[in-house]
Each structure stands twice: as structure tokens, then as C-alpha cells.
């Protein structure tokens, strides 16, 4: 057992140390190397400690990803365009590494469980929380920038889908010019069709 300042870690401190170790094991070794043994060794604890908290490896994986998959702040600049661009820039900076991790390091998980990135993402999101672009469009409607009419979810959420596509295709951050293109050339004109 790992000792810290002369005493054993317990409760929240121990769990934090385990999830931090689990994250590093996942990033460095992928799902294939994401074992109870590897995480316990990295955290300086024992496998039974992990089993008591997370009886299945998938439980430990979801707890680890939930710890590192925090909701991103949605800008509120007073402008639909600026909110959209600002959110995509935040998503690009915050999620490009996570997207790469999830697509590359979790391939074995998706194969083994028959799951998908979409299902995994949905399990990490706070239930009942609106999608970021639903919030952005809702604020624009409340400000009078957009009329209050029904819009297809696919249209409302398209900017993030396009950013995600570029991240998957290049495995690199998306340049600012492409973010502006997504908003100005694709989304705003398309959104305008739903006035």
C-alpha cells in the first residue's frame, strides 16, 4: 500500500489518486492496457480496492472518463455568431486531445463491448442538459436575433458535428479559419433557412 504523509489514503483522496492513475494508464496504454493490475500499480494500491469501487472494468473506465469529461463553458457574448465561434474554439482546444484518445485508445473498448463513441459520449453527459448549440440558439431567440420557430436538431447542432468530423479526420486541432467557415459559410446560412 502506498503511504502518504505517514497515513493511508482513504475516501475521496484515494479515489482521486486511483482515477488519476487510471487516466494516465488509459492515455499511455489504451484500453488494451487499461487493466486493474496496471491501474492499481500506478495508484500504489491493490486490485481489491479497485474491485470494491468498480466491479467491472467498464465501470472504472466510465468513472475515469467522467472525471476528465467536464462540460465546457458556453460563451454568452450577446452575438449568435460570436457565441458559436467562441464555443467551437473552446471545444477545439479542450476536446481535440480527448477526441483523439477516444477514437484511437478506445478502439478495443468499442470492439469488445459493441458500443460506439456516440453512446459513450451520451453516457458521459449530464442527463437533461441541453446540447451547447441548443443553448446558443435559445439565447439568440431570447435576444431576438432569431425568430422563435422549430428547428431540426441536426441543423442546430451541425457546427459541433462538423468540428468533430474535422478532428477525427485530421487528428489535429482545427484551424481558426475553418471554425469561422463552419459558422459563416455553412451554419448561419443554413440556420437562416429556418427563420
Order of alpha helices (4+ residues) and beta strands (2+ residues): beta-beta-alpha-alpha-alpha-alpha-alpha-alpha-alpha-alpha-alpha-alpha-alpha-alpha
